[in-house]
Amino acid sequence: MDKTEDKKDGHSEGAKEQVVLSEDQRASVTSLIKDIFAQNSLGSFAAPEYAAKFENLLHMLISENEKYNLTAITEPADIILRHFADSLTCSGYIPSGAVTADVGCGAGFPCLPLCIVRSDICMTAIDSTGKKLAFVKAAADALDVKLSIHEGRAEQASELRERFDCVCARAVAPLPALCELCLPLVRVGGRFIAMKGASASDELRAAANAIKILGARVSSFDEFTLSDAGKRGIIVAEKISNTPAKYPRMWAKIKKDPL
């Protein structure tokens, strides 16, 4: 059993209930989702079967955030843009049917939006903060999407080593450190997807040595602008050989002496 699944606190129980919205509330949120997704070439993800789940996720996040401080982003339009749309930008990089992990998922981004639109993937959300994972699991259950959780630090998850077809991460750490957290979890032939901001190209240069040492090579790097949220970059590294057994190191060492 996952470590957070048997917790009986008010947080996880409350989030399991479907959110009931008034017609006016639903229409307003639906309009925001359609507009923001369309502005970012994500219009297909605003289809009714997806939009209803994004609406519920939005209201669950706002409601639970008042009690548990899950995210600093609290305005509906900002949540839709900076959490939902931003998360969905990596959907096209994940192979069909991939066994996937989201490292440092926080309150569920990108894993929850990806699970909404990619029912073909098998997603594991990894984070060391139990209250956030409890929300992620409860939200996934309420939205009826496939997702499992792993509570703990990625660099200590030896049981997950080279298990995943695809590992993604967003807003977790500078790329050299992030590579050491994520690439050991990727199987040979799989891929690591790093979702970065305006510094993506600089981080990629800084991470060249780490990517090589950890058994990977960069297969693509795409830059684009997320409307009203600035420049973004998606870096995909293909795993071409097993990561040496001495990696990953403990987090303090990774931070102090990045590869």
N, C-alpha and C positions, 0 to 999 in steps of 0.2 A: 504493500500500500504506500502511496506517496505520503510524504511526511505531513503535508498540510490537509489531506483529505479527511482526517479523523478529528480535526479541530472543531469544536462546537461553540465558537464565539459568535456574537451577534453580527459580526462583519460578514462572515461567509454565509450564514443563514439568510440575512437580509438580502444579499445580492442574488440569491437563487430565485426570487420572485420575479415574474415577468412584469415589466413596467407598463402600466396602462396610461396611454396618452389621450388627451382630448383631440377632437378632429382638428381644431385650430392649431394646437401644438404640433401635431403630426404633419400638417400641411406646411407649417413654417420650417420645420426641420427638414422635411423632404425637399423643399425648395432650396435650402442652403446646400444640402448634399449634392443635388443635381448641378447647381451652379458651380460649386467649388470643384467637384470632380471633373466637370466639363472643361473648366479653365485649365486643368492640368492633364488633359488627354486621358482621363480615367472615366469617361462618361458611361462606358459599358458596366461599370461597377455600381451605377446608380439605378440599375434595373430594380423593379419592385421587390423581387425576392431578396435582394441584398439590402435595399434601402430600409426595409422594415427592421432588419437586424441592426443596422447602423444606428437607427433611431433609438432602439432599445438600449444599445450599448452606450450611446451618448447620455441618456438619462440615468442609467445605472452608474456610470462614472461620475456624473455630477452629484448624484445623491450620496454615493459612498464617499466621495472626496470631501464632503462637508464634515464627515466624521473621522476619516482616516488619512487625509493629506496624501492622496495617491499621485497627484500631479499638480504642478504649478500653473498649468494651462487650464483655465476654467470657463472661458467664454465659449458658447456653442460653436460659433464660426471658427474660432481658433482651434478647438478640439478637432473639428472636421478637417481643417487644413493641415495642422501641424502634427496631429496624431493619425487620423484615418488616411487622408490622402498621401501623406508622406510615407506611411507604412506600405501602402499599396504600390508605390513606385518600384518595389523590388519583385512584385509578383511575376513578371515576365521572365525573370532570371532563374526561377525555381523550376526544375524539370518536373514533368508530369509524374505524379505518384511518389514524389521524393519523400523519404524519411528525413524530416527536417527538425532543426533545433533553433530556438531563439535564445541567444545567450544574453543575460542581463535584461530580461524582458520587462522589468519594472511592472507597471500597471497593465501590461499586455500589448505592447507595441514593439515590433510589428505583428506579433503572433495572432492576436484576436482579429484584426482586419483581414489578415491573410487567410485565416481559417474560414471567415465568412465567405470569401469569394473563391477559395481553392479547396473545395471539399475532397479533392483527390489526394491531398498531401496528408501525411501523418506527422503532427506537430508536437514537439516537447518544449515547454516553456521552462527555462532555467533561470533561477534567481536566488539570491541568498536572503531575501527579505520575505518572511512568512506572510505578513499581512497583505502584501501585494500579490503574492502567489495565490492566497486564499481568494482574493477578488478575481483574479484571472480564471481560476478553476470554476468559481461560482458563476461568473459571467458566461464562460463557455457552456456550462450546463444549461443556463437559462436560454442561451441563444441556439442550443442544440447543434453545436459544432464539435468536431473531434479534436481533442487536445488533452495531453497529459502534462503533469508538472514534475519538476525535480527541484527540490529545495536544497541549495548548497552553492558553493563557489565553483565556477567552471574549472579552475585550475586544480581542484581537488576531486573532480568527478572521474576517477580512474575507471569506474564501471561503464562509463559512456565513451571511452576512448575509441576512436576510429569506427564509430557506430553509425554515423549519419551520412546520408547522401548529400545533404546540404545543411550548412550552418549559417545563420544570418545574425547580425548584430547592428544595433542602432543606438547612438548616443551613449556609449559605454566607456570608452577609453581611447587614447591616441592609438593610431593604427599599429605601430610596432608592438605595443603591449596587447592590443586586441588580437593580433595574429597569434600570439603565444597562448591566449586564452581559447581561441576558437579552432585553429587548424589541427591541434591534436585530436579533436572530436570528429573530424572529417575522415571518412574512409578514402583510401586511394581510389582515384577516379571520380570522387565527389568534388564539391565546390564550397568555398567560403564567400559569402556576400557581405561586404562591409558597406554600410549606408552612412555616408559622411556629409559634412556641410561644406562651407566655402573653402576650407583648408584641405580639401580632398587631395588635390594634386601634390601639395607639399607633404602631406602625410604619406602618400604613396611613395614618394622619393625616399622619405625617411625609413620606410618599412621594407625597402628592397632586400636588405640583408636578412631580415627576419623571415620574409616569405621564402627565400631560398633555403635557409637553414632548416626551416620547419617542413620542408618537403613539398613546396608548391611553386607555381608560377602564375603570373597575372595573365588571365585570358581576355579580360575586357575592362575598360574604364570609360564610363559615360558620365558627362556633366550636363546638367540642365538647371533650370530655374523653377522652383516651386512658387507659384503666384503669391505675392505679398509675404513670402517667407524666406526668400533669398536663394542663393546658389546651393546646389546639391551635387553630390558625386556618388556613383555606385561602382565599387571596385569588386571584381570577381576574380578570385584566385583558385586555380584548379590544383587539386592534390595529386601529385605525380609520384610520390614515394612516401613510405612510412615516416612519420615524425620520430626523430631520435628519442629514445626512452627517457632521457634526462629532462625533456620538456613535456609539459610546462613546469616551470619553477614556481615557488611560492610567490604570492602577489607582491610582497615587500621587495623581493629580489627583482621581479619583473619591472616594478616601478623605478627602483634605484638604478638598475643596469639593463635597460632595454636592449634587445638584440640589434 
